[in-house]
Amino acid sequence: MKCISVYTDNFALFSDIFEFVVESQSKLSENEEQEVEGVTFTHSGDAPEHYLERMVQKPEVVVMKDKSRGLTILQHGSVFEILIPTEESSLLS
């Protein structure tokens, strides 16, 4: 799964820029940063399957799903992580 980190703790602002971030993520190289509306987001690399399993068990982590696109969004502290299935992980499922 590809992980896009969005550095904000403001849910309303995250919601406003979410579509832009998801649309822009395919153009990002690993560890490349971009900024939109004063919020930095970056391609944080690939997250292994066990990362999601481990994170959803933590009480301080909020888990959201966009079922239509297969996205999982984790919010903890001042960061949102958008987990995007890659071709490989989609084929394994």
PyMOL Python script that loads the backbone (N, CA, C, O; Angstrom):
from pymol import cmd

cmd.read_pdbstr("""\
ATOM      1  N   MET A   1       0.845  -1.181   0.000  1.00  0.00           N
ATOM      2  CA  MET A   1       0.000   0.000   0.000  1.00  0.00           C
ATOM      3  C   MET A   1       0.885   1.238   0.000  1.00  0.00           C
ATOM      4  O   MET A   1       1.869   1.327   0.735  1.00  0.00           O
ATOM      5  N   LYS A   2       0.516   2.159  -0.822  1.00  0.00           N
ATOM      6  CA  LYS A   2       1.216   3.439  -0.883  1.00  0.00           C
ATOM      7  C   LYS A   2       0.688   4.307   0.268  1.00  0.00           C
ATOM      8  O   LYS A   2      -0.515   4.334   0.525  1.00  0.00           O
ATOM      9  N   CYS A   3       1.584   5.007   0.951  1.00  0.00           N
ATOM     10  CA  CYS A   3       1.197   5.850   2.082  1.00  0.00           C
ATOM     11  C   CYS A   3       1.478   7.315   1.757  1.00  0.00           C
ATOM     12  O   CYS A   3       2.610   7.698   1.462  1.00  0.00           O
ATOM     13  N   ILE A   4       0.422   8.121   1.820  1.00  0.00           N
ATOM     14  CA  ILE A   4       0.552   9.562   1.645  1.00  0.00           C
ATOM     15  C   ILE A   4       0.277  10.201   3.004  1.00  0.00           C
ATOM     16  O   ILE A   4      -0.812  10.044   3.557  1.00  0.00           O
ATOM     17  N   SER A   5       1.252  10.915   3.536  1.00  0.00           N
ATOM     18  CA  SER A   5       1.102  11.592   4.826  1.00  0.00           C
ATOM     19  C   SER A   5       0.708  13.041   4.592  1.00  0.00           C
ATOM     20  O   SER A   5       1.312  13.743   3.781  1.00  0.00           O
ATOM     21  N   VAL A   6      -0.316  13.474   5.315  1.00  0.00           N
ATOM     22  CA  VAL A   6      -0.808  14.850   5.225  1.00  0.00           C
ATOM     23  C   VAL A   6      -0.648  15.457   6.618  1.00  0.00           C
ATOM     24  O   VAL A   6      -1.254  14.988   7.580  1.00  0.00           O
ATOM     25  N   TYR A   7       0.166  16.495   6.716  1.00  0.00           N
ATOM     26  CA  TYR A   7       0.552  17.037   8.020  1.00  0.00           C
ATOM     27  C   TYR A   7      -0.361  18.171   8.467  1.00  0.00           C
ATOM     28  O   TYR A   7      -0.087  19.348   8.229  1.00  0.00           O
ATOM     29  N   THR A   8      -1.452  17.787   9.120  1.00  0.00           N
ATOM     30  CA  THR A   8      -2.376  18.730   9.735  1.00  0.00           C
ATOM     31  C   THR A   8      -3.187  17.977  10.771  1.00  0.00           C
ATOM     32  O   THR A   8      -3.386  16.767  10.656  1.00  0.00           O
ATOM     33  N   ASP A   9      -3.652  18.689  11.780  1.00  0.00           N
ATOM     34  CA  ASP A   9      -4.570  18.084  12.746  1.00  0.00           C
ATOM     35  C   ASP A   9      -5.975  18.667  12.582  1.00  0.00           C
ATOM     36  O   ASP A   9      -6.857  18.420  13.405  1.00  0.00           O
ATOM     37  N   ASN A  10      -6.174  19.439  11.517  1.00  0.00           N
ATOM     38  CA  ASN A  10      -7.439  20.105  11.255  1.00  0.00           C
ATOM     39  C   ASN A  10      -8.260  19.252  10.272  1.00  0.00           C
ATOM     40  O   ASN A  10      -7.979  19.219   9.074  1.00  0.00           O
ATOM     41  N   PHE A  11      -9.285  18.560  10.812  1.00  0.00           N
ATOM     42  CA  PHE A  11     -10.076  17.657   9.984  1.00  0.00           C
ATOM     43  C   PHE A  11     -10.799  18.399   8.861  1.00  0.00           C
ATOM     44  O   PHE A  11     -10.871  17.898   7.738  1.00  0.00           O
ATOM     45  N   ALA A  12     -11.332  19.575   9.147  1.00  0.00           N
ATOM     46  CA  ALA A  12     -12.048  20.342   8.121  1.00  0.00           C
ATOM     47  C   ALA A  12     -11.111  20.704   6.970  1.00  0.00           C
ATOM     48  O   ALA A  12     -11.488  20.582   5.804  1.00  0.00           O
ATOM     49  N   LEU A  13      -9.906  21.144   7.284  1.00  0.00           N
ATOM     50  CA  LEU A  13      -8.929  21.483   6.250  1.00  0.00           C
ATOM     51  C   LEU A  13      -8.520  20.234   5.469  1.00  0.00           C
ATOM     52  O   LEU A  13      -8.407  20.269   4.243  1.00  0.00           O
ATOM     53  N   PHE A  14      -8.301  19.134   6.187  1.00  0.00           N
ATOM     54  CA  PHE A  14      -7.972  17.871   5.519  1.00  0.00           C
ATOM     55  C   PHE A  14      -9.081  17.484   4.542  1.00  0.00           C
ATOM     56  O   PHE A  14      -8.804  17.075   3.414  1.00  0.00           O
ATOM     57  N   SER A  15     -10.320  17.612   4.972  1.00  0.00           N
ATOM     58  CA  SER A  15     -11.460  17.281   4.108  1.00  0.00           C
ATOM     59  C   SER A  15     -11.481  18.159   2.860  1.00  0.00           C
ATOM     60  O   SER A  15     -11.801  17.692   1.767  1.00  0.00           O
ATOM     61  N   ASP A  16     -11.137  19.434   3.034  1.00  0.00           N
ATOM     62  CA  ASP A  16     -11.121  20.364   1.897  1.00  0.00           C
ATOM     63  C   ASP A  16     -10.073  19.996   0.850  1.00  0.00           C
ATOM     64  O   ASP A  16     -10.305  20.171  -0.346  1.00  0.00           O
ATOM     65  N   ILE A  17      -8.923  19.489   1.290  1.00  0.00           N
ATOM     66  CA  ILE A  17      -7.826  19.215   0.352  1.00  0.00           C
ATOM     67  C   ILE A  17      -7.711  17.738  -0.024  1.00  0.00           C
ATOM     68  O   ILE A  17      -6.882  17.376  -0.859  1.00  0.00           O
ATOM     69  N   PHE A  18      -8.528  16.891   0.578  1.00  0.00           N
ATOM     70  CA  PHE A  18      -8.436  15.441   0.373  1.00  0.00           C
ATOM     71  C   PHE A  18      -8.440  15.052  -1.107  1.00  0.00           C
ATOM     72  O   PHE A  18      -7.561  14.312  -1.550  1.00  0.00           O
ATOM     73  N   GLU A  19      -9.406  15.535  -1.868  1.00  0.00           N
ATOM     74  CA  GLU A  19      -9.503  15.160  -3.286  1.00  0.00           C
ATOM     75  C   GLU A  19      -8.261  15.589  -4.056  1.00  0.00           C
ATOM     76  O   GLU A  19      -7.761  14.838  -4.893  1.00  0.00           O
ATOM     77  N   PHE A  20      -7.759  16.789  -3.782  1.00  0.00           N
ATOM     78  CA  PHE A  20      -6.550  17.269  -4.461  1.00  0.00           C
ATOM     79  C   PHE A  20      -5.370  16.346  -4.151  1.00  0.00           C
ATOM     80  O   PHE A  20      -4.607  15.983  -5.047  1.00  0.00           O
ATOM     81  N   VAL A  21      -5.225  15.970  -2.873  1.00  0.00           N
ATOM     82  CA  VAL A  21      -4.110  15.106  -2.467  1.00  0.00           C
ATOM     83  C   VAL A  21      -4.214  13.747  -3.157  1.00  0.00           C
ATOM     84  O   VAL A  21      -3.221  13.238  -3.676  1.00  0.00           O
ATOM     85  N   VAL A  22      -5.406  13.163  -3.164  1.00  0.00           N
ATOM     86  CA  VAL A  22      -5.587  11.849  -3.788  1.00  0.00           C
ATOM     87  C   VAL A  22      -5.300  11.925  -5.288  1.00  0.00           C
ATOM     88  O   VAL A  22      -4.668  11.028  -5.846  1.00  0.00           O
ATOM     89  N   GLU A  23      -5.758  12.978  -5.934  1.00  0.00           N
ATOM     90  CA  GLU A  23      -5.506  13.124  -7.372  1.00  0.00           C
ATOM     91  C   GLU A  23      -4.028  13.387  -7.671  1.00  0.00           C
ATOM     92  O   GLU A  23      -3.523  12.963  -8.711  1.00  0.00           O
ATOM     93  N   SER A  24      -3.335  14.078  -6.773  1.00  0.00           N
ATOM     94  CA  SER A  24      -1.927  14.441  -6.988  1.00  0.00           C
ATOM     95  C   SER A  24      -0.957  13.337  -6.619  1.00  0.00           C
ATOM     96  O   SER A  24       0.192  13.358  -7.060  1.00  0.00           O
ATOM     97  N   GLN A  25      -1.388  12.380  -5.825  1.00  0.00           N
ATOM     98  CA  GLN A  25      -0.469  11.380  -5.283  1.00  0.00           C
ATOM     99  C   GLN A  25       0.238  10.570  -6.361  1.00  0.00           C
ATOM    100  O   GLN A  25       1.377  10.148  -6.161  1.00  0.00           O
ATOM    101  N   SER A  26      -0.406  10.346  -7.487  1.00  0.00           N
ATOM    102  CA  SER A  26       0.218   9.534  -8.530  1.00  0.00           C
ATOM    103  C   SER A  26       1.418  10.235  -9.165  1.00  0.00           C
ATOM    104  O   SER A  26       2.253   9.591  -9.800  1.00  0.00           O
ATOM    105  N   LYS A  27       1.500  11.546  -8.993  1.00  0.00           N
ATOM    106  CA  LYS A  27       2.611  12.309  -9.577  1.00  0.00           C
ATOM    107  C   LYS A  27       3.795  12.455  -8.621  1.00  0.00           C
ATOM    108  O   LYS A  27       4.853  12.953  -9.009  1.00  0.00           O
ATOM    109  N   LEU A  28       3.613  12.016  -7.359  1.00  0.00           N
ATOM    110  CA  LEU A  28       4.667  12.168  -6.359  1.00  0.00           C
ATOM    111  C   LEU A  28       5.661  11.013  -6.401  1.00  0.00           C
ATOM    112  O   LEU A  28       5.272   9.850  -6.512  1.00  0.00           O
ATOM    113  N   SER A  29       6.929  11.340  -6.313  1.00  0.00           N
ATOM    114  CA  SER A  29       7.960  10.327  -6.119  1.00  0.00           C
ATOM    115  C   SER A  29       8.055  10.047  -4.628  1.00  0.00           C
ATOM    116  O   SER A  29       7.617  10.858  -3.812  1.00  0.00           O
ATOM    117  N   GLU A  30       8.618   8.912  -4.273  1.00  0.00           N
ATOM    118  CA  GLU A  30       8.775   8.589  -2.863  1.00  0.00           C
ATOM    119  C   GLU A  30       9.573   9.686  -2.158  1.00  0.00           C
ATOM    120  O   GLU A  30      10.604  10.136  -2.657  1.00  0.00           O
ATOM    121  N   ASN A  31       9.088  10.102  -1.006  1.00  0.00           N
ATOM    122  CA  ASN A  31       9.657  11.157  -0.161  1.00  0.00           C
ATOM    123  C   ASN A  31       9.540  12.560  -0.751  1.00  0.00           C
ATOM    124  O   ASN A  31      10.093  13.506  -0.191  1.00  0.00           O
ATOM    125  N   GLU A  32       8.840  12.711  -1.857  1.00  0.00           N
ATOM    126  CA  GLU A  32       8.623  14.032  -2.434  1.00  0.00           C
ATOM    127  C   GLU A  32       7.488  14.728  -1.685  1.00  0.00           C
ATOM    128  O   GLU A  32       6.472  14.110  -1.369  1.00  0.00           O
ATOM    129  N   GLU A  33       7.669  16.014  -1.406  1.00  0.00           N
ATOM    130  CA  GLU A  33       6.658  16.797  -0.701  1.00  0.00           C
ATOM    131  C   GLU A  33       6.003  17.793  -1.642  1.00  0.00           C
ATOM    132  O   GLU A  33       6.619  18.284  -2.588  1.00  0.00           O
ATOM    133  N   GLN A  34       4.733  18.080  -1.356  1.00  0.00           N
ATOM    134  CA  GLN A  34       4.015  19.156  -2.017  1.00  0.00           C
ATOM    135  C   GLN A  34       3.239  19.899  -0.935  1.00  0.00           C
ATOM    136  O   GLN A  34       3.071  19.411   0.182  1.00  0.00           O
ATOM    137  N   GLU A  35       2.779  21.073  -1.292  1.00  0.00           N
ATOM    138  CA  GLU A  35       2.002  21.868  -0.343  1.00  0.00           C
ATOM    139  C   GLU A  35       0.742  22.377  -1.035  1.00  0.00           C
ATOM    140  O   GLU A  35       0.773  22.786  -2.195  1.00  0.00           O
ATOM    141  N   VAL A  36      -0.367  22.344  -0.294  1.00  0.00           N
ATOM    142  CA  VAL A  36      -1.621  22.888  -0.781  1.00  0.00           C
ATOM    143  C   VAL A  36      -2.318  23.555   0.409  1.00  0.00           C
ATOM    144  O   VAL A  36      -2.440  22.967   1.483  1.00  0.00           O
ATOM    145  N   GLU A  37      -2.765  24.779   0.197  1.00  0.00           N
ATOM    146  CA  GLU A  37      -3.435  25.564   1.236  1.00  0.00           C
ATOM    147  C   GLU A  37      -2.640  25.574   2.551  1.00  0.00           C
ATOM    148  O   GLU A  37      -3.214  25.533   3.639  1.00  0.00           O
ATOM    149  N   GLY A  38      -1.322  25.630   2.426  1.00  0.00           N
ATOM    150  CA  GLY A  38      -0.456  25.707   3.603  1.00  0.00           C
ATOM    151  C   GLY A  38      -0.217  24.383   4.306  1.00  0.00           C
ATOM    152  O   GLY A  38       0.398  24.350   5.371  1.00  0.00           O
ATOM    153  N   VAL A  39      -0.695  23.292   3.724  1.00  0.00           N
ATOM    154  CA  VAL A  39      -0.531  21.962   4.324  1.00  0.00           C
ATOM    155  C   VAL A  39       0.424  21.149   3.469  1.00  0.00           C
ATOM    156  O   VAL A  39       0.265  21.062   2.252  1.00  0.00           O
ATOM    157  N   THR A  40       1.414  20.556   4.115  1.00  0.00           N
ATOM    158  CA  THR A  40       2.385  19.720   3.424  1.00  0.00           C
ATOM    159  C   THR A  40       1.880  18.289   3.363  1.00  0.00           C
ATOM    160  O   THR A  40       1.351  17.763   4.343  1.00  0.00           O
ATOM    161  N   PHE A  41       2.047  17.663   2.198  1.00  0.00           N
ATOM    162  CA  PHE A  41       1.784  16.231   2.093  1.00  0.00           C
ATOM    163  C   PHE A  41       2.927  15.596   1.334  1.00  0.00           C
ATOM    164  O   PHE A  41       3.570  16.234   0.500  1.00  0.00           O
ATOM    165  N   THR A  42       3.173  14.330   1.632  1.00  0.00           N
ATOM    166  CA  THR A  42       4.323  13.640   1.064  1.00  0.00           C
ATOM    167  C   THR A  42       4.014  12.178   0.804  1.00  0.00           C
ATOM    168  O   THR A  42       3.185  11.571   1.482  1.00  0.00           O
ATOM    169  N   HIS A  43       4.692  11.623  -0.185  1.00  0.00           N
ATOM    170  CA  HIS A  43       4.636  10.177  -0.438  1.00  0.00           C
ATOM    171  C   HIS A  43       5.621   9.555   0.540  1.00  0.00           C
ATOM    172  O   HIS A  43       6.834   9.692   0.381  1.00  0.00           O
ATOM    173  N   SER A  44       5.101   8.876   1.543  1.00  0.00           N
ATOM    174  CA  SER A  44       5.941   8.324   2.606  1.00  0.00           C
ATOM    175  C   SER A  44       6.447   6.921   2.317  1.00  0.00           C
ATOM    176  O   SER A  44       7.006   6.272   3.201  1.00  0.00           O
ATOM    177  N   GLY A  45       6.265   6.454   1.118  1.00  0.00           N
ATOM    178  CA  GLY A  45       6.723   5.110   0.774  1.00  0.00           C
ATOM    179  C   GLY A  45       5.592   4.111   0.865  1.00  0.00           C
ATOM    180  O   GLY A  45       4.421   4.477   0.963  1.00  0.00           O
ATOM    181  N   ASP A  46       5.959   2.856   0.831  1.00  0.00           N
ATOM    182  CA  ASP A  46       4.970   1.793   0.905  1.00  0.00           C
ATOM    183  C   ASP A  46       4.839   1.303   2.337  1.00  0.00           C
ATOM    184  O   ASP A  46       5.835   1.081   3.025  1.00  0.00           O
ATOM    185  N   ALA A  47       3.604   1.139   2.773  1.00  0.00           N
ATOM    186  CA  ALA A  47       3.326   0.627   4.118  1.00  0.00           C
ATOM    187  C   ALA A  47       3.031  -0.865   4.006  1.00  0.00           C
ATOM    188  O   ALA A  47       2.198  -1.271   3.195  1.00  0.00           O
ATOM    189  N   PRO A  48       3.703  -1.682   4.810  1.00  0.00           N
ATOM    190  CA  PRO A  48       3.412  -3.121   4.767  1.00  0.00           C
ATOM    191  C   PRO A  48       2.022  -3.404   5.347  1.00  0.00           C
ATOM    192  O   PRO A  48       1.499  -2.601   6.120  1.00  0.00           O
ATOM    193  N   GLU A  49       1.440  -4.514   4.986  1.00  0.00           N
ATOM    194  CA  GLU A  49       0.097  -4.880   5.450  1.00  0.00           C
ATOM    195  C   GLU A  49       0.001  -4.868   6.972  1.00  0.00           C
ATOM    196  O   GLU A  49      -1.017  -4.440   7.517  1.00  0.00           O
ATOM    197  N   HIS A  50       1.033  -5.326   7.665  1.00  0.00           N
ATOM    198  CA  HIS A  50       0.961  -5.378   9.132  1.00  0.00           C
ATOM    199  C   HIS A  50       0.922  -3.986   9.762  1.00  0.00           C
ATOM    200  O   HIS A  50       0.502  -3.850  10.912  1.00  0.00           O
ATOM    201  N   TYR A  51       1.345  -2.957   9.042  1.00  0.00           N
ATOM    202  CA  TYR A  51       1.292  -1.586   9.573  1.00  0.00           C
ATOM    203  C   TYR A  51      -0.160  -1.187   9.839  1.00  0.00           C
ATOM    204  O   TYR A  51      -0.478  -0.663  10.907  1.00  0.00           O
ATOM    205  N   LEU A  52      -1.022  -1.432   8.881  1.00  0.00           N
ATOM    206  CA  LEU A  52      -2.434  -1.105   9.048  1.00  0.00           C
ATOM    207  C   LEU A  52      -3.035  -1.903  10.200  1.00  0.00           C
ATOM    208  O   LEU A  52      -3.755  -1.345  11.028  1.00  0.00           O
ATOM    209  N   GLU A  53      -2.754  -3.175  10.259  1.00  0.00           N
ATOM    210  CA  GLU A  53      -3.264  -4.019  11.342  1.00  0.00           C
ATOM    211  C   GLU A  53      -2.827  -3.495  12.706  1.00  0.00           C
ATOM    212  O   GLU A  53      -3.615  -3.470  13.652  1.00  0.00           O
ATOM    213  N   ARG A  54      -1.579  -3.081  12.800  1.00  0.00           N
ATOM    214  CA  ARG A  54      -1.036  -2.585  14.068  1.00  0.00           C
ATOM    215  C   ARG A  54      -1.647  -1.234  14.445  1.00  0.00           C
ATOM    216  O   ARG A  54      -1.969  -0.997  15.609  1.00  0.00           O
ATOM    217  N   MET A  55      -1.805  -0.356  13.461  1.00  0.00           N
ATOM    218  CA  MET A  55      -2.314   0.990  13.737  1.00  0.00           C
ATOM    219  C   MET A  55      -3.783   0.987  14.156  1.00  0.00           C
ATOM    220  O   MET A  55      -4.167   1.752  15.041  1.00  0.00           O
ATOM    221  N   VAL A  56      -4.610   0.145  13.541  1.00  0.00           N
ATOM    222  CA  VAL A  56      -6.042   0.155  13.873  1.00  0.00           C
ATOM    223  C   VAL A  56      -6.306  -0.333  15.293  1.00  0.00           C
ATOM    224  O   VAL A  56      -7.390  -0.100  15.829  1.00  0.00           O
ATOM    225  N   GLN A  57      -5.353  -0.995  15.901  1.00  0.00           N
ATOM    226  CA  GLN A  57      -5.514  -1.480  17.267  1.00  0.00           C
ATOM    227  C   GLN A  57      -5.213  -0.410  18.315  1.00  0.00           C
ATOM    228  O   GLN A  57      -5.554  -0.585  19.485  1.00  0.00           O
ATOM    229  N   LYS A  58      -4.590   0.676  17.924  1.00  0.00           N
ATOM    230  CA  LYS A  58      -4.224   1.730  18.866  1.00  0.00           C
ATOM    231  C   LYS A  58      -5.432   2.623  19.144  1.00  0.00           C
ATOM    232  O   LYS A  58      -6.110   3.052  18.210  1.00  0.00           O
ATOM    233  N   PRO A  59      -5.708   2.906  20.412  1.00  0.00           N
ATOM    234  CA  PRO A  59      -6.890   3.709  20.748  1.00  0.00           C
ATOM    235  C   PRO A  59      -6.802   5.167  20.281  1.00  0.00           C
ATOM    236  O   PRO A  59      -7.835   5.819  20.125  1.00  0.00           O
ATOM    237  N   GLU A  60      -5.604   5.685  20.057  1.00  0.00           N
ATOM    238  CA  GLU A  60      -5.449   7.084  19.650  1.00  0.00           C
ATOM    239  C   GLU A  60      -5.539   7.278  18.132  1.00  0.00           C
ATOM    240  O   GLU A  60      -5.409   8.401  17.644  1.00  0.00           O
ATOM    241  N   VAL A  61      -5.759   6.199  17.392  1.00  0.00           N
ATOM    242  CA  VAL A  61      -5.821   6.260  15.937  1.00  0.00           C
ATOM    243  C   VAL A  61      -7.277   6.190  15.473  1.00  0.00           C
ATOM    244  O   VAL A  61      -8.023   5.282  15.842  1.00  0.00           O
ATOM    245  N   VAL A  62      -7.660   7.174  14.655  1.00  0.00           N
ATOM    246  CA  VAL A  62      -8.988   7.177  14.040  1.00  0.00           C
ATOM    247  C   VAL A  62      -8.841   6.546  12.662  1.00  0.00           C
ATOM    248  O   VAL A  62      -7.941   6.902  11.901  1.00  0.00           O
ATOM    249  N   VAL A  63      -9.726   5.612  12.348  1.00  0.00           N
ATOM    250  CA  VAL A  63      -9.680   4.909  11.060  1.00  0.00           C
ATOM    251  C   VAL A  63     -10.911   5.281  10.248  1.00  0.00           C
ATOM    252  O   VAL A  63     -12.040   5.167  10.726  1.00  0.00           O
ATOM    253  N   MET A  64     -10.686   5.724   9.022  1.00  0.00           N
ATOM    254  CA  MET A  64     -11.774   6.058   8.099  1.00  0.00           C
ATOM    255  C   MET A  64     -11.542   5.294   6.808  1.00  0.00           C
ATOM    256  O   MET A  64     -10.404   4.982   6.457  1.00  0.00           O
ATOM    257  N   LYS A  65     -12.620   4.994   6.106  1.00  0.00           N
ATOM    258  CA  LYS A  65     -12.515   4.252   4.841  1.00  0.00           C
ATOM    259  C   LYS A  65     -13.258   4.993   3.742  1.00  0.00           C
ATOM    260  O   LYS A  65     -14.315   5.583   3.968  1.00  0.00           O
ATOM    261  N   ASP A  66     -12.686   4.950   2.559  1.00  0.00           N
ATOM    262  CA  ASP A  66     -13.362   5.383   1.348  1.00  0.00           C
ATOM    263  C   ASP A  66     -13.533   4.091   0.553  1.00  0.00           C
ATOM    264  O   ASP A  66     -12.678   3.718  -0.250  1.00  0.00           O
ATOM    265  N   LYS A  67     -14.653   3.421   0.796  1.00  0.00           N
ATOM    266  CA  LYS A  67     -14.861   2.094   0.208  1.00  0.00           C
ATOM    267  C   LYS A  67     -14.938   2.122  -1.309  1.00  0.00           C
ATOM    268  O   LYS A  67     -14.545   1.157  -1.964  1.00  0.00           O
ATOM    269  N   SER A  68     -15.436   3.208  -1.875  1.00  0.00           N
ATOM    270  CA  SER A  68     -15.575   3.263  -3.330  1.00  0.00           C
ATOM    271  C   SER A  68     -14.221   3.215  -4.032  1.00  0.00           C
ATOM    272  O   SER A  68     -14.133   2.753  -5.169  1.00  0.00           O
ATOM    273  N   ARG A  69     -13.165   3.686  -3.369  1.00  0.00           N
ATOM    274  CA  ARG A  69     -11.825   3.678  -3.965  1.00  0.00           C
ATOM    275  C   ARG A  69     -10.862   2.745  -3.250  1.00  0.00           C
ATOM    276  O   ARG A  69      -9.706   2.612  -3.651  1.00  0.00           O
ATOM    277  N   GLY A  70     -11.335   2.099  -2.192  1.00  0.00           N
ATOM    278  CA  GLY A  70     -10.478   1.177  -1.452  1.00  0.00           C
ATOM    279  C   GLY A  70      -9.421   1.860  -0.606  1.00  0.00           C
ATOM    280  O   GLY A  70      -8.406   1.248  -0.274  1.00  0.00           O
ATOM    281  N   LEU A  71      -9.642   3.131  -0.246  1.00  0.00           N
ATOM    282  CA  LEU A  71      -8.670   3.889   0.544  1.00  0.00           C
ATOM    283  C   LEU A  71      -8.943   3.726   2.027  1.00  0.00           C
ATOM    284  O   LEU A  71     -10.095   3.620   2.449  1.00  0.00           O
ATOM    285  N   THR A  72      -7.891   3.706   2.806  1.00  0.00           N
ATOM    286  CA  THR A  72      -7.990   3.751   4.260  1.00  0.00           C
ATOM    287  C   THR A  72      -7.272   5.001   4.723  1.00  0.00           C
ATOM    288  O   THR A  72      -6.173   5.302   4.258  1.00  0.00           O
ATOM    289  N   ILE A  73      -7.893   5.732   5.639  1.00  0.00           N
ATOM    290  CA  ILE A  73      -7.310   6.965   6.166  1.00  0.00           C
ATOM    291  C   ILE A  73      -7.123   6.785   7.657  1.00  0.00           C
ATOM    292  O   ILE A  73      -8.067   6.470   8.381  1.00  0.00           O
ATOM    293  N   LEU A  74      -5.908   6.986   8.107  1.00  0.00           N
ATOM    294  CA  LEU A  74      -5.592   6.932   9.533  1.00  0.00           C
ATOM    295  C   LEU A  74      -5.310   8.346  10.003  1.00  0.00           C
ATOM    296  O   LEU A  74      -4.602   9.095   9.330  1.00  0.00           O
ATOM    297  N   GLN A  75      -5.856   8.716  11.148  1.00  0.00           N
ATOM    298  CA  GLN A  75      -5.551  10.027  11.723  1.00  0.00           C
ATOM    299  C   GLN A  75      -5.035   9.809  13.131  1.00  0.00           C
ATOM    300  O   GLN A  75      -5.692   9.180  13.960  1.00  0.00           O
ATOM    301  N   HIS A  76      -3.858  10.332  13.386  1.00  0.00           N
ATOM    302  CA  HIS A  76      -3.266  10.249  14.721  1.00  0.00           C
ATOM    303  C   HIS A  76      -2.339  11.434  14.907  1.00  0.00           C
ATOM    304  O   HIS A  76      -1.557  11.783  14.023  1.00  0.00           O
ATOM    305  N   GLY A  77      -2.446  12.041  16.072  1.00  0.00           N
ATOM    306  CA  GLY A  77      -1.644  13.234  16.325  1.00  0.00           C
ATOM    307  C   GLY A  77      -1.980  14.303  15.304  1.00  0.00           C
ATOM    308  O   GLY A  77      -3.151  14.611  15.081  1.00  0.00           O
ATOM    309  N   SER A  78      -0.970  14.862  14.692  1.00  0.00           N
ATOM    310  CA  SER A  78      -1.193  15.932  13.714  1.00  0.00           C
ATOM    311  C   SER A  78      -0.892  15.461  12.295  1.00  0.00           C
ATOM    312  O   SER A  78      -0.377  16.215  11.469  1.00  0.00           O
ATOM    313  N   VAL A  79      -1.225  14.199  12.030  1.00  0.00           N
ATOM    314  CA  VAL A  79      -1.000  13.661  10.691  1.00  0.00           C
ATOM    315  C   VAL A  79      -2.167  12.750  10.275  1.00  0.00           C
ATOM    316  O   VAL A  79      -2.711  11.989  11.075  1.00  0.00           O
ATOM    317  N   PHE A  80      -2.517  12.860   9.010  1.00  0.00           N
ATOM    318  CA  PHE A  80      -3.449  11.933   8.379  1.00  0.00           C
ATOM    319  C   PHE A  80      -2.614  11.098   7.424  1.00  0.00           C
ATOM    320  O   PHE A  80      -1.763  11.634   6.715  1.00  0.00           O
ATOM    321  N   GLU A  81      -2.844   9.801   7.398  1.00  0.00           N
ATOM    322  CA  GLU A  81      -2.154   8.920   6.453  1.00  0.00           C
ATOM    323  C   GLU A  81      -3.206   8.297   5.548  1.00  0.00           C
ATOM    324  O   GLU A  81      -4.147   7.655   6.016  1.00  0.00           O
ATOM    325  N   ILE A  82      -3.035   8.495   4.258  1.00  0.00           N
ATOM    326  CA  ILE A  82      -3.937   7.914   3.276  1.00  0.00           C
ATOM    327  C   ILE A  82      -3.228   6.686   2.715  1.00  0.00           C
ATOM    328  O   ILE A  82      -2.175   6.798   2.087  1.00  0.00           O
ATOM    329  N   LEU A  83      -3.812   5.515   2.948  1.00  0.00           N
ATOM    330  CA  LEU A  83      -3.232   4.266   2.468  1.00  0.00           C
ATOM    331  C   LEU A  83      -3.957   3.865   1.190  1.00  0.00           C
ATOM    332  O   LEU A  83      -5.170   3.654   1.184  1.00  0.00           O
ATOM    333  N   ILE A  84      -3.200   3.767   0.123  1.00  0.00           N
ATOM    334  CA  ILE A  84      -3.746   3.519  -1.207  1.00  0.00           C
ATOM    335  C   ILE A  84      -3.261   2.159  -1.682  1.00  0.00           C
ATOM    336  O   ILE A  84      -2.057   1.916  -1.759  1.00  0.00           O
ATOM    337  N   PRO A  85      -4.201   1.270  -2.002  1.00  0.00           N
ATOM    338  CA  PRO A  85      -3.768  -0.046  -2.506  1.00  0.00           C
ATOM    339  C   PRO A  85      -2.962   0.105  -3.788  1.00  0.00           C
ATOM    340  O   PRO A  85      -3.300   0.909  -4.657  1.00  0.00           O
ATOM    341  N   THR A  86      -1.909  -0.664  -3.893  1.00  0.00           N
ATOM    342  CA  THR A  86      -1.115  -0.661  -5.119  1.00  0.00           C
ATOM    343  C   THR A  86      -1.594  -1.813  -5.991  1.00  0.00           C
ATOM    344  O   THR A  86      -2.345  -2.675  -5.536  1.00  0.00           O
ATOM    345  N   GLU A  87      -1.166  -1.823  -7.220  1.00  0.00           N
ATOM    346  CA  GLU A  87      -1.548  -2.902  -8.140  1.00  0.00           C
ATOM    347  C   GLU A  87      -1.222  -4.266  -7.553  1.00  0.00           C
ATOM    348  O   GLU A  87      -2.038  -5.185  -7.613  1.00  0.00           O
ATOM    349  N   GLU A  88      -0.007  -4.398  -6.976  1.00  0.00           N
ATOM    350  CA  GLU A  88       0.417  -5.667  -6.425  1.00  0.00           C
ATOM    351  C   GLU A  88      -0.492  -6.140  -5.310  1.00  0.00           C
ATOM    352  O   GLU A  88      -0.943  -7.286  -5.317  1.00  0.00           O
ATOM    353  N   SER A  89      -0.770  -5.249  -4.330  1.00  0.00           N
ATOM    354  CA  SER A  89      -1.588  -5.669  -3.204  1.00  0.00           C
ATOM    355  C   SER A  89      -3.023  -5.926  -3.640  1.00  0.00           C
ATOM    356  O   SER A  89      -3.701  -6.760  -3.040  1.00  0.00           O
ATOM    357  N   SER A  90      -3.500  -5.240  -4.660  1.00  0.00           N
ATOM    358  CA  SER A  90      -4.850  -5.482  -5.185  1.00  0.00           C
ATOM    359  C   SER A  90      -4.921  -6.869  -5.819  1.00  0.00           C
ATOM    360  O   SER A  90      -5.936  -7.557  -5.707  1.00  0.00           O
ATOM    361  N   LEU A  91      -3.850  -7.273  -6.481  1.00  0.00           N
ATOM    362  CA  LEU A  91      -3.836  -8.571  -7.130  1.00  0.00           C
ATOM    363  C   LEU A  91      -3.748  -9.714  -6.116  1.00  0.00           C
ATOM    364  O   LEU A  91      -4.241 -10.814  -6.364  1.00  0.00           O
ATOM    365  N   LEU A  92      -3.118  -9.443  -4.978  1.00  0.00           N
ATOM    366  CA  LEU A  92      -2.970 -10.462  -3.946  1.00  0.00           C
ATOM    367  C   LEU A  92      -4.270 -10.706  -3.186  1.00  0.00           C
ATOM    368  O   LEU A  92      -4.459 -11.785  -2.624  1.00  0.00           O
ATOM    369  N   SER A  93      -5.153  -9.738  -3.160  1.00  0.00           N
ATOM    370  CA  SER A  93      -6.391  -9.859  -2.394  1.00  0.00           C
ATOM    371  C   SER A  93      -7.381 -10.772  -3.064  1.00  0.00           C
ATOM    372  O   SER A  93      -8.477 -10.980  -2.544  1.00  0.00           O
TER     373      SER A  93
END
""", "prot")
cmd.dss("prot")
cmd.show_as("cartoon", "prot")
cmd.util.cbc("prot")
cmd.orient("prot")
